């Protein structure tokens, strides 16, 4: 089964997905894919992590550009590819 979840920013997509992942894992199912929770500092979103659901491995997906990065941009974020 493949699931693709979309919605407005801060609408609860990550929360719903985390609950679904937890339920499926408790049932003994293997769950794979990526989640991209926001990184918040002092109440402001400053970027996004990327987490491999199966392995738990984490990395930085994107962060607010400071103007000196030579990286692809999406809006105000520089993407770490």
C-alpha positions as CSV (number, residue, x, y, z in Angstrom):
1,X,0.0,0.0,0.0
2,X,1.2,3.5,-0.8
3,X,0.0,6.6,1.0
4,X,0.5,10.2,-0.1
5,X,-0.7,12.8,2.4
6,X,-1.1,16.5,1.4
7,X,-2.5,19.5,3.1
8,X,-2.0,23.1,4.1
9,X,1.1,24.0,6.3
10,X,0.6,23.2,10.0
11,X,-2.7,21.3,9.3
12,X,-1.6,18.2,11.2
13,X,-0.2,16.0,8.4
14,X,2.9,14.9,10.3
15,X,0.8,14.3,13.5
16,X,-1.6,12.0,11.6
17,X,1.2,10.2,9.8
18,X,3.1,9.6,13.0
19,X,0.0,8.0,14.6
20,X,-0.6,5.8,11.5
21,X,3.1,4.7,11.5
22,X,2.9,3.9,15.2
23,X,-0.3,1.8,14.7
24,X,1.1,-0.1,11.8
25,X,4.4,-0.9,13.5
26,X,2.5,-2.1,16.6
27,X,0.7,-4.5,14.3
28,X,4.1,-5.9,13.2
29,X,4.0,-4.3,9.7
30,X,7.2,-3.0,8.1
31,X,6.8,0.7,7.4
32,X,9.0,2.7,5.0
33,X,9.2,6.1,3.5
34,X,10.2,9.6,4.7
35,X,8.7,12.2,7.0
36,X,9.8,15.8,7.0
37,X,9.0,17.4,10.4
38,X,9.7,21.1,10.8
39,X,12.6,22.4,12.8
40,X,11.4,25.2,15.1
41,X,13.6,27.6,17.1
42,X,12.1,30.2,19.4
43,X,8.7,29.5,18.0
44,X,9.8,30.1,14.3
45,X,10.1,27.5,11.6
46,X,13.8,27.5,10.5
47,X,13.9,24.4,8.4
48,X,12.9,20.8,7.9
49,X,14.4,17.4,8.9
50,X,14.1,14.3,6.8
51,X,13.6,11.0,8.7
52,X,13.7,7.5,7.1
53,X,10.8,5.9,8.8
54,X,12.2,2.4,8.5
55,X,15.7,3.0,9.7
56,X,15.2,6.1,11.9
57,X,18.1,7.8,10.1
58,X,17.8,11.6,10.2
59,X,19.2,14.5,8.2
60,X,18.6,18.1,7.4
61,X,16.4,18.5,4.3
62,X,16.2,22.3,4.2
63,X,16.8,25.4,6.2
64,X,16.2,29.1,5.9
65,X,18.8,30.6,3.5
66,X,21.2,33.1,4.9
67,X,22.2,34.4,1.5
68,X,25.7,32.9,1.2
69,X,24.6,29.3,0.4
70,X,25.2,27.9,-3.0
71,X,22.3,25.5,-2.9
72,X,19.0,25.1,-4.6
73,X,16.3,27.2,-3.2
74,X,12.6,26.6,-2.6
75,X,11.0,29.9,-1.4
76,X,13.1,31.1,1.6
77,X,14.6,27.6,2.2
78,X,17.9,26.3,0.9
79,X,17.7,22.6,0.1
80,X,20.5,20.3,1.3
81,X,20.7,17.8,-1.6
